[in-house]
């Protein structure tokens, strides 16, 4: 299983940073490669909410359905795939001296064999690019609103 971790600080207060990241309508605006993030459950906020996700990874589009499996208002969001590409993402929000520390951990599992190795060759270099772009876009969106 591969894991990518990243932390940064934004000038927005924790409540605003959390609300923006947690709003499914905003996800394609700031998360690199995400072309679709649409609710598939009646609940669209908090524990138990589920979303269909399509993310472009190089020339390949990866699809999954994710569910919020942990949720602490203004502190933590954990999404786990329940269908499709196997992955989990944990977002943490903590107060900082001037704003909010935002941390993310993205874990993914690749299939075995040749297909898994080929997918790994695309995903591993792409992961760093995704994190850098997502971080700079998210900071720009949140710092502008602070």
C-alpha positions in Angstrom: 0.0 0.0 0.0 1.3 3.5 -0.9 0.9 6.4 1.4 1.4 10.1 0.8 1.3 12.7 3.7 1.4 16.4 3.6 0.8 19.3 5.9 0.5 23.1 5.4 -0.9 26.2 7.0 -3.6 28.4 5.6 -4.7 31.8 7.0 -8.4 30.9 7.1 -9.8 30.0 10.6 -10.3 26.3 11.2 -14.1 26.4 10.8 -13.8 28.0 7.4 -11.0 25.7 6.2 -13.0 22.6 7.3 -16.2 23.8 5.8 -14.6 24.5 2.4 -12.7 21.1 2.2 -15.8 19.2 3.4 -18.2 20.8 0.8 -18.4 18.2 -2.0 -19.3 20.9 -4.5 -15.9 22.5 -4.1 -13.7 19.4 -4.4 -13.2 19.5 -8.2 -12.2 23.2 -7.8 -9.1 22.4 -5.6 -8.2 18.8 -5.8 -6.0 18.1 -8.8 -7.3 15.6 -11.3 -10.8 15.2 -9.8 -13.3 15.5 -12.5 -16.3 14.3 -10.6 -17.2 14.3 -6.9 -21.0 13.7 -6.7 -23.2 12.5 -3.8 -24.7 9.0 -4.2 -26.4 9.0 -0.7 -29.2 11.1 0.7 -26.8 12.3 3.4 -24.3 14.7 1.8 -22.6 15.9 4.9 -20.8 14.0 7.6 -20.6 10.4 8.7 -22.1 8.0 6.2 -22.2 10.4 3.2 -21.0 8.7 0.0 -19.7 10.1 -3.3 -18.8 8.9 -6.8 -15.4 10.1 -7.7 -13.5 10.2 -11.0 -9.9 11.2 -10.9 -7.6 11.5 -14.0 -4.2 10.0 -13.3 -2.2 10.8 -16.4 -4.0 9.1 -19.3 -6.1 6.9 -17.0 -9.4 7.8 -15.3 -9.8 6.1 -11.9 -13.3 5.7 -10.5 -14.4 4.9 -7.0 -17.2 5.4 -4.6 -16.0 6.8 -1.3 -17.8 7.0 2.1 -17.1 9.3 5.1 -16.2 6.7 7.8 -15.0 9.2 10.5 -16.1 12.7 11.0 -15.4 15.2 13.8 -16.8 18.6 13.0 -13.9 21.1 12.3 -11.3 18.5 13.1 -11.3 15.3 11.0 -12.7 13.8 7.8 -11.9 10.2 6.8 -13.0 8.9 3.4 -12.6 5.3 2.4 -13.4 3.7 -1.0 -16.2 1.2 -0.9 -16.2 0.5 -4.6 -13.6 0.8 -7.4 -10.0 2.0 -6.8 -8.9 1.1 -3.2 -7.9 4.3 -1.3 -8.4 6.2 1.9 -7.9 9.9 2.7 -7.8 11.5 6.1 -8.0 15.3 6.5 -7.0 16.9 9.9 -7.6 20.5 10.9 -5.8 22.1 13.9 -5.6 25.7 15.1 -2.4 27.5 14.3 -1.1 30.9 15.6 -2.4 32.6 12.5 -4.9 30.3 10.8 -5.2 26.6 10.4 -2.8 23.6 10.0 -4.3 21.3 7.4 -2.9 17.8 7.1 -3.8 15.1 4.6 -2.8 11.4 4.4 -3.7 9.6 1.2 -3.3 5.8 1.1 -3.9 3.6 -1.9 -3.7 -0.1 -2.8 -2.7 -1.2 -6.3 -3.8 -4.5 -7.9 -1.1 -7.2 -8.3 0.6 -8.3 -11.5 1.5 -6.4 -14.6 -1.6 -4.1 -14.3 -0.7 -3.1 -10.8 2.9 -2.4 -11.7 1.8 -0.3 -14.7 -0.7 1.7 -12.5 2.0 2.2 -9.9 4.4 3.6 -12.5 1.7 6.2 -13.2 0.5 6.9 -9.7 3.7 7.2 -7.7 5.2 10.2 -9.7 1.7 11.6 -10.0 1.1 11.6 -6.2 3.7 14.3 -5.6 2.3 16.5 -8.4 -1.2 16.0 -7.0 -0.2 17.1 -3.5 1.7 20.2 -4.6 -1.1 21.4 -6.9 -3.8 20.6 -4.5 -1.9 22.4 -1.7 -1.3 25.5 -3.7 -4.8 25.7 -5.0 -6.4 25.0 -1.6 -4.2 27.7 0.0 -5.1 30.2 -2.7 -8.8 29.6 -2.2 -8.7 29.6 1.6 -6.2 32.5 2.0 -8.3 34.7 -0.4 -11.4 34.1 1.9 -9.5 34.8 5.1 
